[in-house]
């Protein structure tokens, strides 16, 4: 088994409606006079963002220990005068913090900083009619739920299978019910209103995801060290960042092993079923009579179709052709022959996403994380 590496590069989160309020406004420890002075700096020229500024300031003061548990806050009426905004704006800000369990309202006593913060985190995955049979979205979303709960947060699961599901997510964000979102789908419209981290390399913004260049490099290198000298790459027929990265890793490995002249890339047709697309790619490879002795596949189902074709044509796997393929942990695929698995652990991705959200909440500069890939050789369950 090869070692695991983590590559980190700084990627600053966008500012979300904080106006003129910043960490420099707050001093530690913070008394009521200093809190009032900080809240008086709300940018009232942006009334649509005032409630976000107020809730962000109080939340950041709590997470950075500038406001301690049990501290009494000014009343709603006092906050209206201090912030110079309407009572409805104050209530929206406070209700958001109550929902996040940052503060608590005690009837007849006032508003206090809660003893512990338990934020609600949206865990979002998308499922379409063409991809409903594949377990990865569900496996990844459940990993996000588990990791959020392990870190003491309240997870909210959103499986986006229809416009109705998307509308529910938007409604909960607008109501201030979510302190942050971890997503497997593009939600750029929501990134300006709530902290959002992603698990997709092709998306912009902070996230934690698989380093596909590292995966392509390690898979090809594993085969090359086994003595394979005619290694083909079977990949998706899409112009996407993950595909480009995987191809780059494949080529880098070939170059290091002096095999650049043996480069050969096959792309299956753009079908809704990746298993069928992978089968077509391998049929093309076999018909080319290239005499490959190794194949690196970019996807698990893509490889499943390809390995089935190899076995159907009487190819001995792995002795004649060794196969390395991306396989996500959390579910198994019925490969009819042993393959080298380039495994990605959904729990590690989800844990990285939660940590990025926590960095966001604490006001610390977060990082864009790329998940290292572990390689291990595992036989198929059918053997």
ABEGO torsion letter per residue (X at the ends): XBBBBBBBBBBBBBBBGAEABBAAABBOBBBAAAAAAAAAABBAABAAAAAAAAAAAAAAAAAAGABBBGBBBBBAAAAAAAAGBBAAAAAAAAAAAAAAGABBBBBGAEBBBBABBBBBBBBBBBBBAAAAABAAAAAAAAAAAAAAAAAGBBBBBBBBABAAAAAAAAAAAAAGABABBBBABBAAAAAAABBBBBABAABBEBBBBBBAAAAAAAAAAAAAAAGBABBBBBBBABBBAAAAAAAAAAAAAAAAAGAAAABBBBBBBBBABAAAAAAAAAAAAAAAGAGBABBBBABAAAAAAAAAAAAAAGBBOAAABBBBBBBBBGBBBBBABBBBBBBBBAAAAAAAAAAAAAAAAAGBBBBBBBBBBBBBBBBBAAX
